[in-house]
Amino acid sequence: MKSILLTRPLLDSLSTRSTLKKYGYKVFIEPVFTIKYLNPDISTYEFDVVISTSKNSVKAFSQICKEYGFPIITVGNSTMQAA
């Protein structure tokens, strides 16, 4: 049996593990980082759009983008669904 080590945050790894187990993989979860949401002051920057490559960044920036009226462009299906 092939095995896979997932290093994403625990909650993200749990759904991935379920999918991989269906395909016969033995899955180990060992998160190597945690997500910490900050509240940056972006009012001094001049930009028109936010490009997000992860659902965690969508969560972090969604309220800020609504507040300032910035659109979020996503990369990938799960990121798009999070937006």
C-alpha positions in Angstrom: 0.0 0.0 0.0 1.3 3.4 -0.9 1.4 6.1 1.8 1.1 9.9 1.7 2.1 12.5 4.3 -0.2 15.6 4.4 1.4 18.7 5.9 -1.5 21.1 5.5 -3.4 22.5 8.5 -5.4 19.7 10.2 -8.9 20.7 9.1 -7.8 21.0 5.5 -6.0 17.7 5.7 -9.0 15.8 7.0 -11.1 16.1 3.8 -8.1 15.4 1.6 -7.4 12.2 3.7 -10.9 11.0 3.1 -10.5 11.3 -0.6 -7.1 9.7 -0.7 -8.3 6.7 1.4 -11.0 6.0 -1.2 -8.1 5.5 -3.7 -6.3 3.0 -1.4 -3.7 5.3 0.1 -2.5 5.1 3.7 -2.6 8.7 4.9 -0.6 10.4 7.6 -1.4 13.9 8.8 1.4 16.0 10.3 0.6 19.7 10.0 3.7 21.9 9.7 2.0 25.2 10.0 -1.2 26.9 11.3 -3.2 29.7 9.7 -3.2 32.9 11.6 -5.5 35.7 10.3 -4.2 39.2 10.6 -6.0 42.5 10.0 -3.7 44.4 7.8 -4.2 48.1 7.0 -4.3 48.1 3.2 -5.7 51.6 2.9 -2.3 53.0 1.9 -1.9 50.7 -1.0 -3.1 51.4 -4.5 -4.4 48.2 -6.2 -7.6 47.2 -8.0 -8.0 43.5 -7.5 -6.9 40.7 -5.1 -5.7 37.4 -6.6 -6.1 34.5 -4.2 -4.4 31.1 -4.6 -5.8 29.5 -1.4 -9.1 29.3 0.4 -7.4 30.5 3.5 -6.4 33.7 1.8 -10.0 34.2 0.6 -11.2 33.8 4.2 -8.6 36.3 5.4 -9.3 39.0 2.7 -13.1 38.5 2.0 -14.2 41.1 4.6 -11.5 43.6 3.7 -12.4 43.2 0.0 -16.1 43.8 0.7 -15.2 46.9 2.8 -13.1 48.4 0.0 -15.0 47.0 -3.0 -12.1 45.0 -4.4 -13.0 41.9 -6.5 -11.2 38.6 -5.7 -9.8 36.6 -8.6 -9.3 32.9 -7.6 -7.0 30.2 -8.8 -8.5 26.7 -8.5 -11.9 25.3 -7.8 -11.8 25.0 -4.0 -10.5 28.6 -3.8 -13.4 29.7 -6.1 -15.9 27.9 -3.9 -14.5 29.6 -0.8 -14.9 33.0 -2.5 
